[in-house]
Amino acid sequence: MAAKDEMRRKIQKNQSNLRKKKEEERKKKEALKVETRKNTRKNPFHRKHGDDAEKKRIDSMAHLSNREKRVKKRNIDAGTPGKSTTTSKKTTRVKGRKLSPYEMKKEARLQAMRDRARAKHKAWKESRKKK
């Protein structure tokens, strides 16, 4: 029995050590994410010269692979939600939000419906005045 108890304690100790290591790794990853977010938001070159110049600068970085360059450029296009500095021909904005082509069509249909309802209501009010 003593051997089983001793073995159980060792296993529990190992599990708790593993939990601690995983927690530390998670905290490091989280800190790294926050740190990289801060760096991308406060890029003085980007703020001064804009998106196109920043993309050219990324292209000239020899130490990055093509994939890393694409990812960096994509992040520039994404920007911060509702505050993107780039505008694409395929996207438009509604209430500070970029829309996909499908969402644009949907928004156009909804706007047309609202316009029809507004016109109908206006006509109804005028007919009421005449009576």
Backbone hydrogen bonds, N-H to C=O, Kabsch-Sander energy under -0.5 kcal/mol:
donor,donor_aa,acceptor,acceptor_aa,energy
5,D,1,M,-2.5
6,E,2,A,-2.4
7,M,3,A,-2.4
8,R,4,K,-2.6
9,R,5,D,-2.3
10,K,6,E,-2.0
11,I,7,M,-2.4
12,Q,8,R,-2.5
13,K,9,R,-2.5
14,N,10,K,-2.7
15,Q,11,I,-2.5
16,S,12,Q,-2.4
17,N,13,K,-2.3
18,L,14,N,-2.5
19,R,15,Q,-2.4
20,K,16,S,-2.2
21,K,17,N,-2.4
22,K,18,L,-2.7
23,E,19,R,-2.4
24,E,20,K,-2.4
25,E,21,K,-2.6
26,R,22,K,-2.5
27,K,23,E,-2.3
28,K,24,E,-2.3
29,K,25,E,-2.6
30,E,26,R,-2.4
31,A,27,K,-2.6
32,L,28,K,-2.4
33,K,29,K,-2.5
34,V,30,E,-2.4
35,E,31,A,-2.4
36,T,32,L,-2.6
37,R,33,K,-2.4
38,K,34,V,-2.2
39,N,35,E,-2.0
40,T,36,T,-2.2
41,R,37,R,-1.9
42,K,38,K,-1.6
43,N,40,T,-0.7
47,R,43,N,-2.3
48,K,44,P,-2.3
49,H,45,F,-2.8
50,G,46,H,-2.2
54,E,50,G,-1.6
55,K,51,D,-2.4
56,K,52,D,-2.1
57,R,53,A,-2.2
58,I,54,E,-2.2
59,D,55,K,-2.1
60,S,56,K,-1.5
61,M,58,I,-1.3
62,A,60,S,-0.9
64,L,61,M,-0.8
69,K,65,S,-2.2
70,R,66,N,-2.4
71,V,67,R,-2.4
72,K,68,E,-2.4
73,K,69,K,-2.5
74,R,70,R,-2.5
75,N,71,V,-2.1
76,I,72,K,-1.6
77,D,73,K,-2.2
78,A,74,R,-2.2
79,G,75,N,-2.3
83,K,80,T,-2.2
91,T,88,S,-0.8
92,T,99,L,-0.6
94,V,97,R,-2.1
97,R,94,V,-0.7
99,L,92,T,-2.6
104,M,100,S,-2.4
105,K,101,P,-2.1
106,K,102,Y,-2.3
107,E,103,E,-2.7
108,A,104,M,-2.4
109,R,105,K,-2.4
110,L,106,K,-2.5
111,Q,107,E,-2.5
112,A,108,A,-2.4
113,M,109,R,-2.3
114,R,110,L,-2.4
115,D,111,Q,-2.4
116,R,112,A,-2.4
117,A,113,M,-2.4
118,R,114,R,-2.6
119,A,115,D,-2.5
120,K,116,R,-2.5
121,H,117,A,-2.5
122,K,118,R,-2.3
123,A,119,A,-2.4
124,W,120,K,-2.4
125,K,121,H,-2.4
126,E,122,K,-2.2
127,S,123,A,-2.3
128,R,124,W,-1.8
129,K,125,K,-1.8
130,K,126,E,-1.8
131,K,127,S,-1.2
